[in-house]
Amino acid sequence: MTIAEQLIRMAEDELTEYSTDARKIEKLRRKFSFAVPYPKQAAVREEVAASMPNNFLAKLIEENRQTVALPFWGIGGLGLLLGISGKQPLDLIATGIGFYLAFQVQKWGWELQAKRLVLQTLDEIEASVKNPEPETTP
């Protein structure tokens, strides 16, 4: 597993918690600083940025993964309902396809969101290193 993949997994773990993006970034900054030395962070950032697709569909799924997956969940549920009630085994194929597509959309959106969080965190680390906050003395 590469360093970039490790950072993405850390971000996915952080996505499971209900908190603001700023809080997630703050918690990830500490973890990333231990996992990757600062001189190597630029290379890791470029690797993660290169793996991010820039097309319309990827951006839509990253921002609205649950909304995009909802019709596929509906198709799966309707196929299950009609397959069981009408005793039509071919409708059960729609169930499998619908649930599979819904799960894949959710999974892809989750990964894209984690990658975006990694990029934001690495940008925050770089910004804080280049422009440190001046210390205030009382």
N, C-alpha and C positions, 0 to 999 in steps of 0.2 A: 504494500500500500504506500503510495507516494505521500509526501508531506501535504500536497494540495488536497488529496483525498481525506487525509486525517483532519485537516481544518474544516472541510465540508462536513464531515461526520460530527465534529464538535458543534458546528452551527446547526445541524439538524437536531442535535440533542437540545440545544438552546431554544429552538423553535417550539419544542413541546411545552415549554413553560409559558404561562400567560403573563406577559409583561410587555412593556413598551420596547420599541426598537432601540431606543437609547440605552435602556437598561441591559438589553441583550448584548449590545455592542460593548458596553462597559465590562460586562462579565467575560466576554470573549477576548477583549484586549489583554487581560491578564493571562488567559490560557495561551493565546497566540504568542505572547512575548516569551513564555517558557518553551513553547514547542518549536518556534522558528526564530533564529537570531535575526536582528534587524537588517543586516546586510543582505540576507537571503530572501527577505519578505517581498522585495520588488519582483524577483524572479517568480516567486510563488503566485503573486498577484497577476502577473502576465499570463501564467499558465491557467489560472482560473478564469481570467477574462477571455482567453482564447477559447475556452470550452463553453462559453456562454453563447447560445445562438441569438442572433439579432433580428430575426424575422418577426412578422406581426403575430403569428400564432404562438410563438414562444413567449412574447411579452404579454399576450392575452392570458395565457395559461398561468404565467408567473403571478400576475396580479389577481386573477379571478379563477383559480383552479376549481373551486367548489361549484361555481356557477357553470363552468364549462362541462364539468363531470355530471351535473344534475340530470340532463336528458338521458345520458347513458344509464344512470341508476334507474331512471323511470322505465327505459326500455327493458332492462333486466327484470325489474319487478313486474311489469306488464306481461312479459314473456312467461315468467314463473306463474303468474295468476292464470293466464289463459292456458298454459300447458297443463296445469293441474286440474283446473275446472273443466276444460274441454277435452281432456284426455288426448291432447295432441302433442306427441313427443317432439315434433318439429319446432314448436314454440319454445321448448326448453333450450333449443340451440340459441335462440335470441337472448335467453336469460344468460347463458354462458358468455356470449359475445358482449352483451351490454355490461355485465358486471366486470368483465376483463378490461374493456375499454375505459370504464369509469375508474377502475383501480389504477390503470396505467396513466391516465390523465392526472389523477391526484398525486401519484408518485413522481411524475415528471415535474409538476408544479412545485412540489415540496423540494425537490432537488434544485430547481432553478431559484427558489426563494432562499435556500441555504447558501447557494453560490453568491447570490446578491448580498447576503448578510456578511459573507466572508470578504467580499470586495469593499463593502462599506467599513468593516472593521479595520482592514488593512489601510484604507485611506485615512481613517481616524488616527491610527498609530503614526502614519507618516506625517500627517498634519501636526500632531502634537510634538513630534521630534523636531520638525523644521521650525515651528513657531511655539516654543514653550511659553506657558503662561508666566508672566512676571510675578515673583513672590511679593506679597504685600506684608509689610512689617507694621505691627500695631504701634 
